């Protein structure tokens, strides 16, 4: 299992408060993005590399635009980052970092910081080649994002419920 927390500590250490430690990190993308990428990859196999890149870019833009159109900015779930990202739980906060695309794992910038109490529950449901990650917020709103396999879901869920 990859340790995405190392990437946050390496590339985003300047956003951590004194004494704050990164406990667990998950990679995520807009809901439906993993399926669209699988389809784009299949199309790419038929059309070649150029076709795959074009299909993947198109799928990524549609999924982000769809997520932005569907969300309601008046809730915590509605204010959640709509693109590809990393979500870290630390000793003090829950941090959400953007990523440039589905392939690049490096966190680009901090887009949202929540208090640990803002997310009241995290559950993951196994699907074919991915997990649906449901985030429940203190205001009663919830959001489903895509997450790849082989991540520390159990640890992340446990840390959220312990806060």
Secondary structure, DSSP 8 states (H G I E B T S, - for coil): ---THHHHHHHSGGGS-TT--EEEEEEEEETTHHHHHHHHHHHHHHH-HHHHHHHHHHHHHHHHHHHHHH--TTSTTTTS--SSEEEEEESSEEEEEE-SSSS--S---EEEEEEGGGEEEEEEEEETTEEEEEEEETTS-EEEEEE-SSS-HHHHHHHHHH-
